[in-house]
Amino acid sequence: MSSIGRVARCVGLRLIVGGPAFIACGLFVGAQQVSPPSGQSGQQQPGAGAQVRTGTSSGLDAELRIQNLLADHQYFRVADELDQLPVEQAQFYRGILANRDNDPAQSIKLLKPLADKIAANGDPVHENLLRKALAEDYLREGDWANAAKAYATLESRLGGKLSADEQDEIEMPLKMLPLAAANPPMTVDACDPFVMQVSKDPLGLTDIPVFVDALPQSWMLDPTAPFNLIARSAAREVGLKVSDEAVTIRTLTGKPMRVHMTVIPRFTIAGRLTLRNMTAFVFEDADYFFPKTRYQVEGVLGYAALEALGSVKITADATIEVIPGKALPDPNDPPDPKKDPAGGRFFLDGDQVIVAMGSPGNERMFAVDAGGQQSYLTSRWYDEHATDFTGQKPQMYSLPGMPSLAPGPAYVTETLPLDVGGTTVHAHYVPVLTQPLGSAALDDVYGVLGVDVLDQLRSYTFDYRTMRFSVSPE
C-alpha cells in the first residue's frame, strides 16, 4: 500500500488523529521495497536466475552476498562490493542503488538496457527488482506515459507472482497513470529561498497555503504520496477541466473510491514557488471528509512538490524553510570538506526513508516516519545493547497501528544518543523491542523514529538535492 493509503486508514481508525505529525504517515515518498515474488525468499539460492549471473562460482557467492546486503539496506557496502561482479551484474545493482539514491535518470540509464535480457532469462527476482525500480524512476521523473507503460508491463509479466502487499502497492499507479499518460510534463519556475508558516488541521496533520491558479486554498502536505489530489468541489470552484474517464481504487482510503484526472495550469506554494501544468487526481469530497472533526480535505500535495521544494527544514515553531532548485556542485569535482553537505545520507527504500546514523564505516540504518506517533527500537538494536538492560524487567508492548501483531516484551531506553552526520542529539524514553516483528522491512532496521522523537528536535531537514538528513544541535 502507498504511504498515503496507510495514512488514510490510520486517520480513519483515529490512530493518529490529534498527533503532532507534520506530514501524513511519513514525510517523504519512495517506491515500495521490492519483495521477491510469492513463494520465493529474499535470499536467493545459488543457481536461481543463473542467466544473469555469468561469472564464476565466486561471482555467484559475491552476488548472493550483495543481494543480502541490499535487502539489509547496507547500500554503502553494496557499492563497495560491486567491483567483484561481472559487468552486467554490477550495472544492474548500480541501477538499483541509483533508484534508492533518488537518481531516477541514472537508474533508467543503467537498468533499461538490461530489461529485455533479464526478462528473456526467466529470472523473476531480478526482473521484479528491475521493473519496479524503472516504474518508480519514470514516476519520479514525471514521465507519465513511460511510467504508465512500465507499471502495465510489471503487472502483465509478474502480476501472478506478486504478493498481496505488492499488488496493493502498485494498484494506484497501475490504474491512475493511464488517465494522465498524455499530460504535459510539469515545470517549475525558479524562485529564491523562502519561509512559510504552516498550520495543523483538525487531524493533527500539516496544511500549507497554496494558490490553485489564483484561488487560495489549504492543502495537506504528504510528500510520500506519489500523486497530487484535489477535491471535486475545489476543482469545480477553480474551473478546472476534469476528465470524463475515471478509475476505482481502494488502497487510498481502504474503501472503493472513484478518481478522475485534471491538469492545473498554475499552482503556487505559499505565494512563492510556482508549478505549471501540474497533474492532479480528483476525488469526491465525501471520500476525504472526516465527520467527527468536520474537516474536508481540499487537496493533497505529493512527492513532485517535494522535489520542487528541494531542501525542506521543519522547525519547532511551525514553519518550513525552503531552498528550491537543484543547482549543486559537480559530483566529479574533488571533495571539499568546507563544502560537503551537512547531515547523514538518506535513501528511499520502499515506503521507508532510511537514514544512515553513526560514524562512517559504522553506520546503523534507521527508518524515519514523520507521521508515526510512536518511535521504537527493533530487536536488532536490542541484540547489540542487551547488556544495558540486565536486571530490568520487560513490559508487554503493542505497536500502534499494527493490531494484527501480538504484544511482545519490551524495555524502555531512557536516553538514546543519535549521531546524525556528526551531530549528536538525544531521544528519550524510546521503547525497545526484544523480539522480531516478522516484517523484514522493519526488522532489518535498527529502529523507527516517529514524531515523538522528531518533536524533541529544534529542527530537522531533508535535503533532496543532496539526499542528506540533518538536525539542529541540542
Stockholm file with secondary structure:
# STOCKHOLM 1.0

chainA/1-474         MSSIGRVARCVGLRLIVGGPAFIACGLFVGAQQVSPPSGQSGQQQPGAGAQVRTGTSSGLDAELRIQNLLADHQYFRVADELDQLPVEQAQFYRGILANRDNDPAQSIKLLKPLADKIAANGDPVHENLLRKALAEDYLREGDWANAAKAYATLESRLGGKLSADEQDEIEMPLKMLPLAAANPPMTVDACDPFVMQVSKDPLGLTDIPVFVDALPQSWMLDPTAPFNLIARSAAREVGLKVSDEAVTIRTLTGKPMRVHMTVIPRFTIAGRLTLRNMTAFVFEDADYFFPKTRYQVEGVLGYAALEALGSVKITADATIEVIPGKALPDPNDPPDPKKDPAGGRFFLDGDQVIVAMGSPGNERMFAVDAGGQQSYLTSRWYDEHATDFTGQKPQMYSLPGMPSLAPGPAYVTETLPLDVGGTTVHAHYVPVLTQPLGSAALDDVYGVLGVDVLDQLRSYTFDYRTMRFSVSPE
#=GR chainA/1-474 SS CCHHHHHHHHHHTTSSTTCCCSSTTSSSCCCCCCCCCTTCCSSCCTTTTTTTCCSCHHHHHHHHHHHHHHHTTCHHHHHHHGGGSCHHHHHHHHHHHHHHTTCHHHHHHHHGGGHHHHHHTTCHHHHHHHHHHHHHHHHHHTCHHHHHHHHHHHHHHHGGGSCHHHHHHHHHHHHHHHHHTTCCCCEECCCCCEEEECEECTTSCEEEEEEETTEEEEEEECTTCSSCEEEHHHHHHHTCCBCSCCEEECTTTSSCEEEEEEEEEEEEETTTEEEEEEEEEEECGGGGEETTTTEECCEEECHHHHHHHCEEEEETTSEEEEECCCCCCCTTSCCCTTTSCCSEEEEEETTEEEEEESSTTSCEEEEECTTCSCCEECHHHHHHHGGGGTTCCCEEECCTTCTTSCCEEEEEEEEEEEEETTEEEEEEEEEEECSCCSCHHHHTSSEEECHHHHTTSSEEEEETTTTEEEECCC
#=GC SS_cons         CCHHHHHHHHHHTTSSTTCCCSSTTSSSCCCCCCCCCTTCCSSCCTTTTTTTCCSCHHHHHHHHHHHHHHHTTCHHHHHHHGGGSCHHHHHHHHHHHHHHTTCHHHHHHHHGGGHHHHHHTTCHHHHHHHHHHHHHHHHHHTCHHHHHHHHHHHHHHHGGGSCHHHHHHHHHHHHHHHHHTTCCCCEECCCCCEEEECEECTTSCEEEEEEETTEEEEEEECTTCSSCEEEHHHHHHHTCCBCSCCEEECTTTSSCEEEEEEEEEEEEETTTEEEEEEEEEEECGGGGEETTTTEECCEEECHHHHHHHCEEEEETTSEEEEECCCCCCCTTSCCCTTTSCCSEEEEEETTEEEEEESSTTSCEEEEECTTCSCCEECHHHHHHHGGGGTTCCCEEECCTTCTTSCCEEEEEEEEEEEEETTEEEEEEEEEEECSCCSCHHHHTSSEEECHHHHTTSSEEEEETTTTEEEECCC
//
